[in-house]
């Protein structure tokens, strides 16, 4: 009798556990805060605040025909700028590290189910010399949300944080009107943009490192550029707008002081020269816009600028200002080197 009672108790516990797990999975699938299975429910505004978790799902399941691709410096773009100026419905494909292999992988996800009229692609200087390999696994990204393997979805379906934190957060933000999809992944609100703040994030080297040869990173740059060009060539129906964003003079000082200037500029020149070969691609270069780069009140650190700068660059895509041409590329790179060396002198004066 005691044996049967114990067995019945275990069966009830197992049944209750199974029911609770099934309910947990069902609630996650219905509300789906990472948009892994479907787009937002019709009565809920999308709450897009966690790029590492939400980008792959939104790329697969949302409705759009343009993608804003890039690292954290692209996050403060407002989607509606692009929507209104280019007649598109845009979405962001953001990866903090901005690795080329990661970004083109996100583009591949977008192309799985969507025809794209525009891709606006932010190229970071350091993305070209980097290893041309994906960094999702090595940086701890939730790979189960990126792949098509349903057998590892248990990490999402039976996740306490998703059930008790992410879903309630999404519901509160959405139903109180505190969510704006046009500001997806935007981090600007809580940050301080000021010269003192920017300088406090930069520990200036005391002396210049050994200068690297101009071809030091070119093998990686060729491989990364090839990854991008493969997508441009595969999608002639898409207009690709590539742009090199404007970093502060502090950043270029660090490049000079670390001996990377010639090597980095060689990578950029190679990438631009290759991209300009395609009829469906255009390139914009903002890195030598001194009025912006030398005004450290535009920055929170050496790299990250206010959304006003993002908007300025977007407007240039309309006017053609700072558009790169093949004929003007050599002169542009000479001017960029002169600017970087001048940035080093300006920065040196700030730290004396």
Buried (B, 14 or more C-beta within 10 A) or exposed (E): EEEEEEEEEEEEEEEEEEEEEEEBBEBBBEBBBBBBBEBBEEEBBBBBBBBBBBBBBBBBBBEBBBBBBBBBBBBBBBBEBBBEEBEBBBBBBBBBBBBBBBBBBBBEBBBEEBEBBBBBBBBBBBBBBBEBEBBBEEEEBBBBBBEEEEEEBEEBBBBEEBBEEBBEBBBEBBEEEEBBBBBBBBBBEEBEBBBEBBBEBBEBEEEEEEBBEBEBBBEBBBBBBEBBBEBBEEBEEBBBBBBBBBBBBBBBBBBBBBBBBBBBBBBBBBBBBBBBEBEEBBBBBBBBBBEBBBBBEBBBBBBBBBBEBBBBBBEBBEEEEBBBEEEEBEEBBEEBBEBBBBBBEBBEEBEE
